[in-house]
Amino acid sequence: MNKLNNRYMLDEMKALTVAGNTWAAVDDNCVNVGLTTSKLFDGIEFDKVAGAVSTTLYSLIARSCVFDLRNWEPEDRIVWVANAKAQDAGEFVAAVVRLGNDVSNYIEWRFPVASMTADRFNLCTAALGNGYVTGTGISDWTNITWMAAGFLFTAETDALADMIVGQISLRSALFNQS
């Protein structure tokens, strides 16, 4: 990976299966996973099922992967595209991306809904050093084997259609190269 080009694509979200690994629902909070295309971005679209009152839940898709990210720094950025329809904007807390070793050991980055525009493709970004650690987090940055993307909900009981996640990449914080 050449960090000097300032960008490293983790997934362009142009196919459900990448290098033999298929994007699929993490649990039963997410259904109807499929591809979607637009003039701006390709993405993976899915629906959130109805939840229980006062329950925090995620609607996520995930796939296996193999990435060596040892040369990335805490100030570098993880960047992804997210789109929630207009009716959904007040119903979720954040767009999220996770990288790690499995569903129990990962780091999660959140982009708050307050920073998003409803019914638009939003460029979400977070510093790698500002993630939320679950389990052991990422114990070996040379061997990232699992990634997930989706949305975080709290106290939301509605079923919501057409949640979209687009390309996921890393961007270097190095702006001046000599």
C-alpha positions, 0 to 999 in steps of 0.5 A, a space after each residue: 500500500 502506497 500511503 503517499 497517494 493519500 488514499 487507500 480504498 477498502 471497498 468501493 461497494 460496487 459488488 456484494 462479493 469482493 475477493 470471495 467475501 460477501 457483504 451480509 447482514 450481521 444479525 436480524 436487525 438488517 434485511 434485504 441486502 442488495 446493490 444500488 447505483 446512482 449517478 454519484 455513488 454505488 453502494 450497498 442498500 439494506 433495510 432496518 427491521 422494527 425494534 423494541 422501545 428504548 433499545 439501542 441497536 445497529 443495522 449493519 452489513 459485514 464481510 471478511 477481508 484482509 488488510 494490512 494497515 500498520 502504516 496508518 497513524 491515529 491522525 489519518 482518516 477513515 472515510 465512507 459514504 452514507 445515505 439515509 432517506 428523508 424520513 430516517 434522518 431523525 431516527 438514527 444516531 450515527 453512520 458507523 464503520 467497524 474494522 477488526 478481527 471479528 464481530 466481537 473484537 473491533 474498533 468502531 468509528 461514528 459520524 453523527 446524524 447531526 452532521 448529515 443531510 437527509 436523503 443525500 449521500 454524505 461524506 462521513 469521516 473520522 480520525 483513526 485515533 477516535 474510534 470506540 474499542 470493543 473487545 480487544 479492538 484491533 490487536 494486530 493492524 497487519 491483519 484486519 480480517 473483518 469490516 462492517 458498516 451501517 447505522 446506530 439507532 437508539 429507542 427506534 421502533 420503526 422499520 426503515 427502508 433503503 439505508 445505503 453505505 457507499 465506498 469505504 477508504 482511508 485517507 492520509 492526514 499528510 497534506 504537504 509532501 516534500 
